[in-house]
């Protein structure tokens, strides 16, 4: 698969309101590639740099040094912003910050109006996007009356309507209850599986990360782990040493193994844990 996002020896540091360099790198010598069609989860404790990394992907931020190429476009070149953001959509933590209209379908159409999409095409895209996130029946509702999970799905529909090839989601379920988180994760999985949209998910929920194809762990502004979920989460002691957790079933396997049982810390699903425990108890 081709690389759609290439991050090459990137460092990033913030500046204060007077554009004075604060002198501390948030990210240090990051080298990463995201492939077309991947579902990538990025983990890290607060302040690790994971959200900064997400914003570098579609040029909300640009590197202090190094290069970020999104679909071959250098994110540091302002002339590339339209092309980059046409390809890569961004969904943030608080859906209220992305909802701008008083009616759901008008909110989804907002971005299309800004880029001059013809009315007939706009109507088609809005309806398709709302159906994709299972919110079509709410198209005439007021967004502020929806649940948190429904609001986030409307925000995602607004991005889908723009027809991006990649969506970066920065902790989209952080402010939601369990039901809302499940609704949003079902939508994310469907977009990746059925539409082939590349997903980059920033999250602090281990069970969400376990559903990805690949997990990248950021600590202290650097890549600490990068691999399949079962391989990353098998590093239980290492993850706990930097303040991160693992899925509950993996933690159970780790505890059993510490007590001398033949448990496997590569297990990340309840079904696999059940099968192993059943065999142990026979």
BABABA-354358 format. One line per field, with one value per residue: residue number from 1; residue in three letters; x, y, z of N, C-alpha, C in turn. Coordinates in pm, 1 decimal. Layout:
REM residues N
i (NUM/...)
aa (ALA/...)
n.X (X/...)
n.Y (Y/...)
n.Z (Z/...)
ca.X (X/...)
ca.Y (Y/...)
ca.Z (Z/...)
c.X (X/...)
c.Y (Y/...)
c.Z (Z/...)
REM end
This chain:
REM residues 282
i (1/2/3/4/5/6/7/8/9/10/11/12/13/14/15/16/17/18/19/20/21/22/23/24/25/26/27/28/29/30/31/32/33/34/35/36/37/38/39/40/41/42/43/44/45/46/47/48/49/50/51/52/53/54/55/56/57/58/59/60/61/62/63/64/65/66/67/68/69/70/71/72/73/74/75/76/77/78/79/80/81/82/83/84/85/86/87/88/89/90/91/92/93/94/95/96/97/98/99/100/101/102/103/104/105/106/107/108/109/110/111/112/113/114/115/116/117/118/119/120/121/122/123/124/125/126/127/128/129/130/131/132/133/134/135/136/137/138/139/140/141/142/143/144/145/146/147/148/149/150/151/152/153/154/155/156/157/158/159/160/161/162/163/164/165/166/167/168/169/170/171/172/173/174/175/176/177/178/179/180/181/182/183/184/185/186/187/188/189/190/191/192/193/194/195/196/197/198/199/200/201/202/203/204/205/206/207/208/209/210/211/212/213/214/215/216/217/218/219/220/221/222/223/224/225/226/227/228/229/230/231/232/233/234/235/236/237/238/239/240/241/242/243/244/245/246/247/248/249/250/251/252/253/254/255/256/257/258/259/260/261/262/263/264/265/266/267/268/269/270/271/272/273/274/275/276/277/278/279/280/281/282)
aa (UNK/UNK/UNK/UNK/UNK/UNK/UNK/UNK/UNK/UNK/UNK/UNK/UNK/UNK/UNK/UNK/UNK/UNK/UNK/UNK/UNK/UNK/UNK/UNK/UNK/UNK/UNK/UNK/UNK/UNK/UNK/UNK/UNK/UNK/UNK/UNK/UNK/UNK/UNK/UNK/UNK/UNK/UNK/UNK/UNK/UNK/UNK/UNK/UNK/UNK/UNK/UNK/UNK/UNK/UNK/UNK/UNK/UNK/UNK/UNK/UNK/UNK/UNK/UNK/UNK/UNK/UNK/UNK/UNK/UNK/UNK/UNK/UNK/UNK/UNK/UNK/UNK/UNK/UNK/UNK/UNK/UNK/UNK/UNK/UNK/UNK/UNK/UNK/UNK/UNK/UNK/UNK/UNK/UNK/UNK/UNK/UNK/UNK/UNK/UNK/UNK/UNK/UNK/UNK/UNK/UNK/UNK/UNK/UNK/UNK/UNK/UNK/UNK/UNK/UNK/UNK/UNK/UNK/UNK/UNK/UNK/UNK/UNK/UNK/UNK/UNK/UNK/UNK/UNK/UNK/UNK/UNK/UNK/UNK/UNK/UNK/UNK/UNK/UNK/UNK/UNK/UNK/UNK/UNK/UNK/UNK/UNK/UNK/UNK/UNK/UNK/UNK/UNK/UNK/UNK/UNK/UNK/UNK/UNK/UNK/UNK/UNK/UNK/UNK/UNK/UNK/UNK/UNK/UNK/UNK/UNK/UNK/UNK/UNK/UNK/UNK/UNK/UNK/UNK/UNK/UNK/UNK/UNK/UNK/UNK/UNK/UNK/UNK/UNK/UNK/UNK/UNK/UNK/UNK/UNK/UNK/UNK/UNK/UNK/UNK/UNK/UNK/UNK/UNK/UNK/UNK/UNK/UNK/UNK/UNK/UNK/UNK/UNK/UNK/UNK/UNK/UNK/UNK/UNK/UNK/UNK/UNK/UNK/UNK/UNK/UNK/UNK/UNK/UNK/UNK/UNK/UNK/UNK/UNK/UNK/UNK/UNK/UNK/UNK/UNK/UNK/UNK/UNK/UNK/UNK/UNK/UNK/UNK/UNK/UNK/UNK/UNK/UNK/UNK/UNK/UNK/UNK/UNK/UNK/UNK/UNK/UNK/UNK/UNK/UNK/UNK/UNK/UNK/UNK/UNK/UNK/UNK/UNK/UNK/UNK/UNK/UNK/UNK/UNK/UNK/UNK/UNK)
n.X (83.7/37.7/209.9/33.8/62.5/358.1/598.4/883.8/1164.6/1067.8/1044.9/876.4/781.4/602.5/498.4/464.9/203.7/328.6/482.6/718.6/968.3/907.2/1091.5/1088.8/1073.2/783.9/741.7/986.9/1215.3/1044.4/954.7/741.1/509.6/192.9/-26.7/-234.7/-572.4/-533.7/-616.0/-528.8/-435.8/-343.3/-173.6/-111.3/-13.5/-158.9/-21.2/178.0/213.8/53.4/-186.4/-80.8/68.3/-141.2/-253.1/-53.5/-82.0/-278.6/-202.4/-289.2/-112.6/235.1/558.5/838.3/1087.5/1206.8/996.1/658.8/466.2/164.9/-29.1/164.7/192.7/365.2/319.6/403.8/390.8/182.4/30.2/-52.5/-257.9/-539.8/-552.5/-453.8/-640.5/-867.4/-824.6/-776.1/-970.3/-1073.0/-1170.3/-1276.7/-1244.3/-1464.3/-1784.1/-1958.2/-1805.0/-1778.2/-2021.9/-2229.2/-2469.2/-2833.9/-2990.9/-2961.8/-2903.7/-2827.5/-2599.3/-2427.0/-2405.0/-2257.8/-1971.3/-1959.7/-2094.5/-1912.5/-1707.6/-1824.9/-1987.3/-2223.3/-2583.1/-2750.8/-2564.5/-2473.4/-2701.0/-2721.6/-2477.9/-2501.2/-2723.3/-2621.8/-2403.4/-2527.2/-2679.7/-2474.2/-2370.4/-2582.9/-2773.9/-2971.4/-3247.9/-3261.0/-3223.3/-3361.3/-3360.4/-3269.8/-2931.8/-2839.2/-3012.6/-2955.1/-2802.6/-2472.3/-2323.8/-2470.7/-2436.4/-2161.1/-2154.8/-2290.5/-2105.1/-1899.9/-2031.2/-2037.9/-1772.4/-1743.4/-1907.5/-1749.0/-1595.7/-1338.1/-1023.0/-898.7/-946.8/-876.1/-909.3/-937.0/-940.6/-1228.9/-1428.6/-1400.7/-1562.4/-1796.5/-2063.5/-2070.8/-2252.0/-2262.0/-1991.0/-1973.1/-2145.5/-2007.0/-1763.0/-1854.6/-1930.2/-1683.0/-1540.2/-1699.9/-1663.5/-1397.2/-1392.4/-1602.6/-1594.1/-1332.8/-1186.2/-903.4/-810.8/-706.9/-682.4/-685.2/-672.1/-757.9/-866.6/-820.9/-956.5/-1071.8/-847.1/-758.9/-910.1/-800.2/-587.2/-327.1/-112.5/28.4/243.4/304.3/544.2/677.3/714.4/822.7/829.4/740.4/641.2/533.7/318.3/125.0/-190.5/-202.2/65.9/170.2/16.2/96.7/319.4/297.0/412.0/589.4/416.1/261.6/459.8/487.6/256.9/33.0/-246.5/-374.4/-595.7/-864.6/-884.2/-629.8/-480.0/-574.0/-470.0/-200.7/-178.5/-245.2/-34.2/177.4/127.4/201.7/47.5/-21.2/-73.1/-147.6/-22.1/-67.5/-328.8/-616.7/-886.6/-1217.5/-1330.6/-1112.2/-986.3/-1178.7/-1177.6/-917.5/-927.2/-1127.8/-1004.0/-800.6/-943.2/-1050.6)
n.Y (-120.4/229.2/510.3/764.6/966.5/1108.5/1144.1/1302.5/1304.8/1493.9/1775.7/1960.4/2262.5/2476.3/2824.0/3130.6/3383.2/3605.7/3511.6/3409.9/3168.7/2887.0/2705.5/2429.0/2112.0/1961.5/1746.0/1515.4/1433.5/1270.2/1000.1/869.1/674.1/671.5/447.6/407.9/333.9/226.5/171.1/347.3/382.6/623.8/647.5/790.0/953.3/1247.5/1541.2/1416.4/1460.3/1358.1/1472.3/1698.0/1576.4/1474.6/1710.1/1798.1/1642.5/1738.0/1995.5/2186.2/2248.8/2317.0/2168.0/2248.6/2179.7/1950.5/1745.7/1718.2/1529.5/1520.9/1326.0/1370.4/1643.9/1917.0/2014.5/2253.7/2447.5/2701.3/2723.5/2472.3/2407.1/2388.4/2166.2/1966.6/1963.9/1894.0/1633.9/1527.3/1507.2/1649.0/1567.2/1683.2/1680.1/1795.0/1797.7/2014.5/2229.6/2206.8/2220.5/2433.5/2528.1/2561.7/2354.4/2009.3/1904.4/2136.7/2197.1/1989.7/2056.7/2287.3/2307.6/2231.4/2434.9/2637.5/2572.6/2592.2/2387.9/2266.0/2299.8/2068.2/1857.7/1901.5/1843.5/1569.6/1474.6/1547.9/1395.0/1135.3/1133.2/1163.9/932.9/748.1/771.2/696.5/894.1/1008.4/1026.9/1226.6/1461.6/1705.1/1796.4/1995.2/2050.3/2101.4/1968.6/1705.4/1395.1/1351.9/1157.1/1147.3/1409.5/1403.6/1222.3/1366.1/1569.3/1416.3/1337.9/1581.6/1601.5/1371.5/1438.2/1607.0/1436.8/1314.6/1135.2/1048.0/1050.7/1225.8/1184.1/1344.2/1237.8/1175.5/1059.2/1134.0/1300.4/1167.7/945.1/587.6/470.1/663.8/661.5/407.3/430.5/615.6/481.2/258.1/386.8/486.2/247.2/142.6/333.3/295.1/21.9/-18.5/199.6/240.5/448.3/603.1/592.8/784.6/768.6/938.9/852.7/779.7/558.9/227.4/2.1/101.6/155.2/-103.3/-198.1/-110.7/-138.2/-93.0/36.3/329.3/440.7/726.6/888.5/1134.3/1297.1/1136.7/842.4/552.3/290.3/92.0/-87.4/-392.7/-419.0/-637.6/-693.2/-451.2/-410.1/-628.6/-549.6/-493.9/-414.1/-213.3/-22.1/45.8/163.3/414.4/538.6/445.9/235.5/-98.5/-304.5/-447.5/-728.9/-802.1/-709.2/-881.9/-1124.0/-1069.3/-1049.3/-1312.5/-1447.3/-1346.4/-1480.2/-1732.0/-1881.7/-2026.6/-1795.8/-1564.3/-1264.6/-1142.2/-1147.5/-965.1/-951.9/-1020.5/-1260.5/-1427.2/-1435.5/-1564.7/-1819.0/-1908.0/-1910.8/-2097.1/-2329.4/-2347.8/-2407.5/-2653.0)
n.Z (0.0/-66.3/81.0/238.6/417.2/517.0/755.9/831.6/1016.4/1208.7/1417.6/1669.6/1822.5/2043.8/2032.7/2218.8/2266.0/2168.1/1971.4/2063.5/2100.6/2293.2/2365.6/2416.6/2284.7/2165.9/2005.4/1894.7/1653.7/1489.1/1290.2/1067.2/874.1/721.3/579.4/286.2/345.5/597.7/944.2/1199.2/1533.6/1773.8/2069.3/2394.0/2697.3/2858.7/2724.6/2585.4/2317.2/2120.5/2013.7/1893.4/1694.0/1538.7/1437.1/1273.8/1051.8/872.5/830.5/1015.9/1207.9/1149.0/1099.0/1317.1/1237.4/988.5/770.6/665.5/458.2/302.9/112.8/-75.4/-75.3/60.5/384.2/491.0/301.9/225.6/-1.2/-53.2/115.9/58.1/-113.8/56.3/270.6/139.4/96.5/350.8/630.2/948.9/1274.8/1584.8/1950.6/2092.2/1981.7/1969.0/1899.9/1630.6/1514.1/1341.9/1240.8/1262.6/1192.4/1127.2/860.3/730.7/867.6/790.4/526.8/530.0/488.5/222.1/92.9/129.4/-44.9/-284.3/-399.0/-632.6/-599.1/-645.2/-636.3/-378.4/-221.8/-270.5/-163.6/107.7/193.3/147.0/322.0/573.9/581.4/584.9/842.0/985.5/1050.8/903.3/946.6/1127.7/998.0/983.5/1237.2/1527.3/1594.5/1858.9/2021.9/2011.6/2127.4/2275.7/2131.7/1893.6/1801.3/1748.9/1541.9/1347.7/1309.8/1199.6/967.4/833.2/760.1/600.4/385.1/242.1/106.6/183.6/170.2/387.0/737.3/1027.5/1365.7/1663.0/1967.3/1960.9/2115.4/2374.1/2531.1/2558.4/2667.8/2747.2/2559.1/2354.8/2279.1/2171.0/1950.6/1791.5/1747.0/1604.8/1371.9/1281.1/1233.2/1028.3/823.3/759.1/690.1/495.5/320.9/271.8/378.8/510.2/847.1/1119.9/1446.2/1743.5/2073.7/2420.1/2512.8/2564.6/2467.8/2237.0/2079.3/2044.9/1838.1/1608.1/1309.9/1356.2/1607.6/1738.2/1981.5/2163.8/2358.0/2564.4/2343.6/2147.2/1934.2/2090.4/2070.8/1793.9/1612.6/1554.5/1730.3/1916.8/1956.2/2054.3/2289.7/2433.4/2563.3/2845.2/3097.7/3016.2/2902.1/3126.0/3276.3/3169.6/3229.4/3091.1/3008.7/2944.3/2743.2/2935.8/2930.4/2848.2/3060.4/3256.1/3155.7/3187.2/3467.0/3537.7/3416.7/3565.6/3798.4/3738.3/3562.3/3236.2/3056.0/2786.1/2691.0/2452.5/2395.4/2321.0/2297.4/2425.2/2350.4/2279.4/2526.6/2678.6/2554.9/2620.8/2903.7/2941.8/2848.4/3036.9/3264.8/3224.4)
ca.X (0.0/114.5/208.5/-39.3/120.2/498.0/652.7/1027.2/1252.8/993.8/1045.3/777.4/772.3/503.9/539.5/362.7/123.1/418.9/564.6/847.1/992.3/901.7/1216.6/1074.2/1014.9/670.6/774.0/1129.4/1266.3/938.6/955.0/625.2/433.3/56.7/-58.3/-371.0/-665.8/-503.5/-684.8/-417.7/-466.7/-227.6/-190.4/-12.0/-75.2/-174.9/104.7/277.2/233.9/-27.3/-277.2/4.5/98.6/-261.6/-272.2/48.9/-118.0/-351.8/-147.3/-335.2/19.0/344.6/674.8/945.6/1190.3/1162.6/897.8/537.4/404.9/30.9/-60.4/271.6/198.2/439.0/224.0/459.1/362.9/43.5/-39.4/-101.0/-357.7/-668.0/-537.8/-436.3/-762.5/-965.2/-792.7/-771.3/-1063.6/-1035.3/-1279.8/-1219.1/-1298.3/-1594.6/-1863.8/-2022.3/-1715.0/-1782.1/-2159.3/-2243.7/-2602.1/-2946.3/-3054.4/-2858.1/-2861.9/-2758.0/-2465.6/-2348.9/-2384.2/-2182.5/-1841.4/-1981.4/-2128.7/-1790.7/-1621.4/-1901.3/-2046.3/-2357.3/-2693.0/-2794.7/-2458.4/-2470.8/-2812.8/-2685.7/-2369.0/-2552.5/-2806.3/-2533.8/-2321.7/-2612.6/-2714.1/-2353.1/-2350.9/-2712.8/-2837.9/-3057.3/-3381.0/-3249.8/-3170.7/-3430.3/-3355.4/-3173.5/-2815.0/-2818.8/-3103.7/-2907.7/-2710.5/-2332.2/-2283.8/-2535.6/-2367.9/-2031.6/-2180.1/-2321.9/-1976.4/-1830.8/-2102.2/-1991.3/-1642.7/-1765.4/-1967.5/-1639.5/-1534.2/-1194.8/-970.0/-844.7/-1004.9/-800.9/-1003.6/-861.6/-1018.6/-1368.5/-1523.2/-1357.2/-1667.0/-1920.0/-2091.8/-2039.8/-2337.2/-2214.8/-1861.4/-1998.2/-2203.2/-1902.6/-1667.1/-1918.8/-1923.0/-1543.5/-1507.6/-1772.0/-1600.6/-1273.3/-1419.3/-1692.4/-1562.4/-1188.6/-1127.7/-793.6/-847.6/-605.2/-762.1/-618.1/-762.6/-697.3/-940.2/-744.1/-1043.3/-1086.7/-721.4/-746.5/-984.3/-724.3/-492.2/-192.4/-108.0/151.8/247.0/390.8/579.5/782.9/735.8/889.7/758.8/790.2/602.8/461.1/296.1/-10.1/-242.2/-166.5/208.5/189.8/-43.5/167.6/424.6/216.2/495.1/642.9/307.5/226.8/569.9/472.4/124.2/-72.5/-308.7/-396.3/-732.5/-886.0/-854.3/-484.0/-434.6/-604.5/-371.2/-73.3/-184.7/-239.3/101.7/260.5/101.8/253.2/-42.1/22.9/-157.0/-83.7/-49.1/-103.9/-474.6/-676.2/-1032.2/-1287.5/-1353.3/-987.6/-963.3/-1272.2/-1129.4/-801.4/-970.3/-1203.6/-906.7/-728.2/-1030.5/-1092.0)
ca.Y (0.0/352.4/601.2/887.9/1066.5/1078.8/1236.4/1278.8/1371.0/1614.2/1834.2/2067.7/2334.0/2584.2/2961.6/3201.3/3477.6/3703.1/3435.6/3375.2/3025.3/2842.0/2635.0/2287.6/2033.3/1874.6/1626.0/1510.3/1338.4/1174.8/941.3/779.8/669.0/618.0/390.1/417.4/231.5/181.7/222.8/366.6/448.0/685.6/652.3/864.1/1023.8/1390.6/1612.2/1333.1/1510.6/1284.7/1563.4/1780.0/1492.6/1468.6/1839.3/1811.0/1562.9/1815.8/2131.7/2279.7/2289.5/2279.2/2132.7/2345.7/2130.7/1826.0/1757.5/1636.6/1522.1/1462.7/1298.0/1427.5/1789.1/1965.8/2088.6/2384.6/2539.5/2744.7/2703.8/2333.7/2382.9/2344.4/2029.2/1876.4/1952.1/1825.0/1491.1/1484.7/1576.6/1647.8/1568.4/1718.1/1618.5/1850.2/1817.0/2146.4/2325.1/2188.0/2237.7/2578.2/2562.4/2532.8/2233.3/1909.1/1895.7/2261.0/2188.2/1900.7/2125.3/2411.4/2302.3/2221.5/2569.4/2719.7/2541.9/2616.3/2268.3/2294.6/2262.7/1929.0/1772.1/1921.0/1766.3/1428.1/1445.0/1560.6/1277.6/1017.4/1141.1/1139.2/789.8/672.5/771.8/659.0/1013.1/1068.4/1057.3/1346.4/1567.1/1831.4/1825.3/2095.1/1978.6/2117.1/1879.2/1568.2/1343.8/1372.3/1064.9/1189.3/1531.4/1368.6/1159.1/1474.2/1633.0/1325.0/1346.2/1703.6/1571.0/1273.0/1506.1/1668.7/1323.2/1300.1/999.5/1017.4/1130.5/1226.8/1209.3/1376.9/1198.9/1209.0/1001.0/1169.2/1368.5/1092.6/833.6/460.6/448.7/755.2/612.7/290.2/478.9/678.8/379.0/180.4/469.6/490.6/116.3/129.6/419.8/230.2/-109.1/-15.3/308.8/242.7/573.4/587.9/648.1/809.0/791.7/971.5/809.1/730.3/437.5/114.6/-86.8/159.9/134.3/-245.6/-226.8/-58.3/-228.3/-56.7/131.5/405.2/495.8/843.2/924.3/1235.3/1355.1/1042.1/716.2/449.6/161.2/101.8/-222.9/-446.5/-403.4/-747.8/-683.2/-332.6/-428.6/-733.6/-481.4/-441.0/-345.4/-91.7/75.1/93.2/245.8/551.6/586.9/399.1/109.8/-194.4/-356.4/-522.5/-871.5/-814.4/-691.2/-1007.7/-1222.0/-1029.6/-1087.8/-1457.8/-1488.0/-1312.5/-1581.9/-1860.4/-1951.0/-2014.8/-1696.5/-1498.6/-1120.7/-1092.8/-1153.0/-833.1/-959.9/-1099.5/-1395.8/-1502.4/-1455.8/-1669.2/-1949.0/-1948.8/-1941.7/-2221.6/-2438.9/-2357.2/-2458.6/-2789.6)
ca.Z (0.0/-74.8/195.0/210.2/507.2/547.2/855.7/818.3/1113.0/1247.7/1551.1/1681.4/1949.2/2042.2/2060.9/2295.0/2188.4/2106.1/1877.5/2123.6/2110.4/2432.2/2390.7/2449.7/2176.0/2198.0/1928.1/1865.3/1554.4/1455.2/1156.0/1056.7/750.3/729.1/448.7/237.2/392.7/733.2/1062.6/1292.2/1660.9/1837.6/2214.3/2471.5/2809.2/2835.7/2708.9/2515.8/2180.8/2022.9/1943.7/1808.1/1578.3/1456.0/1369.4/1170.0/934.2/771.7/824.2/1118.4/1255.7/1060.2/1181.7/1340.7/1145.1/927.9/662.4/663.0/326.1/302.5/-27.1/-155.7/-59.4/176.4/467.0/525.8/192.2/238.6/-127.9/-57.6/220.8/3.2/-164.2/170.4/350.3/55.8/109.4/491.5/717.9/1090.6/1371.5/1713.9/2071.1/2130.3/1859.7/1969.3/1834.9/1485.5/1466.5/1321.7/1190.4/1352.2/1141.9/1101.4/720.7/696.9/924.6/704.3/398.6/550.1/422.1/77.9/47.1/129.7/-160.0/-406.0/-460.0/-686.0/-509.0/-665.3/-584.4/-233.6/-165.9/-279.9/-68.7/245.2/221.3/153.5/443.3/689.3/581.4/618.9/987.6/1042.9/1108.6/801.3/1001.5/1211.3/911.1/1006.5/1379.8/1574.6/1647.7/2003.3/2093.7/1995.6/2228.9/2242.2/2025.5/1770.0/1756.3/1691.4/1413.0/1253.7/1278.3/1107.7/839.0/767.3/699.8/494.2/269.9/165.9/37.7/208.5/160.6/520.0/845.6/1152.8/1474.2/1784.5/2085.4/1930.8/2210.8/2509.8/2606.2/2540.2/2756.4/2678.5/2441.4/2250.6/2230.9/2086.9/1825.4/1711.1/1704.6/1497.8/1251.1/1236.9/1175.5/902.1/722.8/718.4/630.1/380.2/229.6/247.4/426.9/605.4/977.9/1221.2/1566.7/1868.5/2179.6/2543.7/2547.6/2512.3/2391.6/2103.5/2007.5/2013.5/1715.6/1493.7/1243.6/1400.1/1718.6/1759.2/2117.0/2176.3/2495.2/2567.5/2211.2/2057.9/1911.8/2180.2/2014.7/1668.3/1565.4/1565.1/1866.7/2007.4/1988.5/2138.1/2421.9/2507.2/2640.6/2956.1/3197.3/2954.9/2889.8/3259.8/3327.8/3119.2/3267.3/3002.2/3047.4/2836.5/2754.6/3060.2/2913.7/2842.4/3197.9/3323.1/3110.8/3248.7/3608.8/3543.6/3382.5/3681.5/3900.7/3692.2/3469.6/3096.3/2989.1/2671.7/2695.9/2319.5/2384.8/2339.6/2282.6/2526.8/2298.1/2292.5/2670.2/2721.5/2505.9/2698.8/3040.1/2934.6/2838.0/3163.3/3369.9/3195.2)
c.X (87.2/105.3/132.7/5.9/261.6/552.4/801.2/1107.1/1192.0/1014.7/938.6/784.3/674.2/569.7/429.4/292.5/207.5/514.4/704.7/856.5/993.7/1016.2/1208.0/1008.1/900.7/686.1/920.6/1161.8/1165.2/953.4/841.7/569.3/295.7/18.9/-206.8/-455.1/-639.4/-601.2/-577.6/-467.4/-337.2/-257.9/-80.2/-82.8/-87.8/-39.2/211.2/307.3/144.8/-123.8/-199.7/37.6/-20.2/-277.9/-164.7/6.5/-194.0/-322.7/-218.2/-212.3/122.1/470.5/772.4/1067.3/1147.6/1051.8/778.8/479.0/269.6/-15.0/39.6/286.4/272.0/345.6/274.2/432.2/214.2/-36.1/-98.4/-218.9/-489.7/-659.7/-526.5/-568.4/-879.7/-947.0/-807.5/-866.1/-1022.9/-1161.0/-1220.2/-1297.6/-1439.9/-1678.1/-1930.2/-1936.2/-1716.7/-1921.7/-2191.1/-2383.9/-2710.8/-3024.8/-2944.0/-2811.4/-2790.9/-2615.9/-2374.6/-2315.7/-2289.4/-2049.3/-1855.0/-2016.6/-2003.4/-1700.6/-1699.1/-1955.2/-2187.6/-2467.5/-2734.4/-2692.2/-2451.5/-2580.2/-2780.1/-2579.9/-2416.8/-2633.5/-2720.4/-2454.0/-2404.5/-2656.2/-2593.6/-2332.2/-2481.8/-2780.5/-2934.7/-3193.4/-3380.4/-3212.6/-3236.7/-3433.7/-3256.2/-3054.8/-2801.7/-2911.1/-3061.6/-2820.5/-2566.8/-2285.6/-2344.1/-2470.0/-2235.1/-2049.0/-2219.0/-2193.1/-1897.7/-1897.1/-2059.1/-1857.6/-1660.1/-1818.6/-1861.8/-1561.6/-1382.0/-1151.8/-915.3/-915.6/-918.1/-898.0/-926.0/-949.9/-1167.5/-1469.3/-1495.8/-1468.3/-1799.9/-1937.8/-2066.4/-2123.0/-2291.0/-2082.3/-1880.4/-2054.5/-2093.9/-1801.8/-1725.3/-1910.6/-1782.0/-1503.8/-1573.1/-1706.5/-1472.5/-1300.3/-1495.7/-1655.8/-1412.4/-1120.1/-1018.4/-831.2/-723.2/-680.3/-672.7/-714.1/-685.6/-775.1/-871.3/-829.8/-1068.7/-961.9/-706.1/-817.7/-909.3/-638.3/-353.1/-202.2/29.3/143.5/349.9/418.1/694.5/815.7/803.7/805.5/821.8/761.5/523.5/443.2/150.7/-58.7/-198.9/-19.4/235.7/137.3/20.7/279.7/361.9/300.3/548.2/535.7/268.8/335.5/561.8/329.6/11.5/-125.5/-313.5/-541.9/-746.6/-851.0/-703.6/-424.7/-459.9/-502.9/-235.3/-69.8/-175.6/-97.9/197.7/244.4/140.9/162.4/5.2/-68.2/-76.0/-120.0/-72.5/-255.6/-533.1/-828.6/-1093.1/-1306.9/-1228.4/-956.3/-1054.0/-1222.6/-1011.6/-841.2/-1048.8/-1109.8/-831.1/-810.0/-1077.7/-1013.3)
c.Y (125.4/434.1/727.5/1002.0/1020.9/1186.7/1206.0/1367.3/1502.2/1648.9/1943.2/2128.6/2448.9/2718.3/3028.9/3304.2/3583.9/3637.9/3407.3/3224.3/2983.9/2748.0/2488.5/2215.3/1947.3/1740.7/1630.6/1396.7/1227.2/1130.8/838.8/784.3/611.6/570.9/405.0/301.7/180.1/241.7/226.9/437.1/502.2/705.5/735.1/935.0/1172.2/1459.1/1535.4/1383.0/1446.2/1375.7/1657.7/1703.9/1486.8/1596.2/1866.5/1742.7/1642.7/1965.3/2232.7/2335.8/2248.1/2256.6/2247.7/2309.9/1993.6/1852.2/1665.8/1644.5/1452.7/1450.4/1366.3/1577.9/1825.6/2053.8/2228.1/2490.6/2575.7/2724.6/2563.1/2307.6/2329.8/2199.9/1929.1/1854.9/1896.4/1673.8/1440.4/1570.6/1560.5/1656.3/1587.3/1656.8/1664.7/1876.4/1953.5/2251.4/2314.4/2206.2/2386.4/2620.9/2521.6/2409.2/2137.4/1911.0/2023.0/2260.0/2102.0/1969.3/2244.4/2412.7/2298.0/2358.0/2655.2/2693.3/2545.2/2493.1/2301.8/2236.4/2117.2/1830.6/1781.4/1838.3/1617.2/1391.6/1450.2/1437.0/1152.5/1016.1/1111.0/992.4/705.8/664.6/742.9/776.4/1079.0/1107.7/1181.5/1469.5/1703.2/1870.3/1938.3/2022.2/1986.4/2027.7/1732.7/1526.0/1369.0/1284.5/1103.0/1315.1/1497.1/1300.5/1261.4/1546.2/1547.6/1328.6/1470.1/1684.7/1474.9/1339.4/1572.6/1564.1/1316.1/1155.4/952.7/1106.4/1113.4/1266.6/1226.1/1356.2/1229.1/1154.8/1043.5/1229.8/1293.5/984.2/703.1/435.9/536.9/710.4/495.8/331.7/534.9/575.1/289.5/255.6/470.9/358.8/99.6/212.1/357.5/101.9/-98.0/90.9/318.8/370.4/542.8/659.7/663.9/853.5/819.3/934.7/776.7/610.5/317.4/21.0/-32.5/134.4/-11.5/-283.1/-181.9/-167.8/-211.9/46.3/196.9/466.3/608.3/869.1/1024.8/1293.2/1263.6/915.6/609.0/308.8/185.0/-40.2/-263.8/-435.0/-513.0/-742.4/-564.4/-357.0/-541.8/-675.8/-414.3/-358.5/-213.4/16.4/132.4/185.3/390.5/602.1/547.5/264.5/16.6/-239.5/-446.5/-669.8/-895.4/-800.8/-817.8/-1115.0/-1195.1/-1073.3/-1239.0/-1508.5/-1461.0/-1414.7/-1722.3/-1937.7/-1930.7/-1921.8/-1624.7/-1349.4/-1060.2/-1093.8/-1014.5/-835.4/-1048.1/-1243.6/-1483.0/-1530.8/-1565.4/-1807.2/-1998.3/-1989.0/-2072.2/-2341.7/-2457.4/-2426.1/-2600.9/-2891.6)
c.Z (0.0/54.0/157.0/301.9/541.1/640.6/869.3/914.1/1163.4/1394.6/1553.2/1819.9/1935.2/2072.2/2142.1/2206.7/2119.4/2007.7/1931.0/2139.1/2257.3/2466.8/2425.0/2332.5/2228.2/2125.9/1889.8/1768.6/1524.5/1310.2/1149.0/915.5/779.2/589.5/414.8/289.9/532.0/834.7/1171.1/1417.6/1719.7/1985.3/2278.8/2585.1/2775.3/2828.6/2634.0/2375.1/2078.0/1946.1/1851.8/1680.0/1483.3/1373.7/1264.9/1040.0/829.4/780.7/913.1/1189.5/1151.0/1143.8/1200.1/1257.0/1096.7/827.0/689.3/522.4/339.4/158.5/-119.9/-143.5/69.3/259.2/504.0/419.5/195.2/110.0/-139.2/36.6/165.3/-43.5/-50.1/243.3/270.5/69.6/252.5/574.8/862.6/1176.1/1510.1/1830.2/2102.2/2005.6/1853.8/1900.0/1683.2/1427.5/1459.5/1279.6/1290.4/1309.2/1097.8/955.7/674.6/751.2/836.9/572.5/409.0/473.6/271.3/18.6/34.1/9.6/-291.7/-475.1/-509.4/-598.2/-522.7/-609.1/-431.6/-165.9/-162.6/-176.0/76.1/282.6/236.1/283.0/568.4/696.2/625.3/770.0/1061.6/1114.2/1009.7/858.1/1091.0/1129.1/934.9/1154.4/1409.4/1636.8/1799.7/2085.8/2083.8/2112.7/2184.2/2128.2/1891.8/1713.7/1688.5/1556.1/1306.3/1212.7/1179.5/970.0/762.1/699.7/582.1/367.1/182.1/85.2/58.9/188.1/295.1/621.6/969.7/1262.9/1604.5/1906.7/2067.3/2030.6/2354.6/2594.1/2603.2/2646.3/2680.4/2553.8/2325.7/2192.8/2135.9/1951.3/1733.7/1661.6/1595.9/1365.8/1193.9/1170.2/1038.8/791.7/669.9/639.4/497.7/276.4/199.9/291.2/528.7/734.6/1063.7/1346.2/1686.6/1980.5/2306.8/2596.2/2482.0/2427.2/2251.2/2019.8/1964.0/1884.0/1589.6/1429.5/1304.2/1511.6/1723.3/1898.9/2121.3/2324.0/2491.5/2431.8/2111.6/2042.6/2000.0/2126.6/1886.6/1616.4/1574.0/1709.4/1963.2/2047.2/2080.4/2278.7/2501.0/2592.9/2763.3/3053.5/3141.6/2945.6/3025.8/3316.0/3278.4/3139.0/3175.5/3049.5/2927.0/2847.1/2877.3/3045.7/2907.4/2982.3/3278.7/3285.3/3176.1/3395.9/3625.2/3516.2/3497.3/3793.9/3855.3/3599.3/3325.4/3016.1/2881.0/2672.3/2557.5/2299.9/2413.4/2326.3/2390.3/2480.5/2314.2/2439.2/2723.5/2680.2/2589.1/2839.6/3043.5/2929.4/2969.9/3272.9/3344.2/3277.9)
REM end
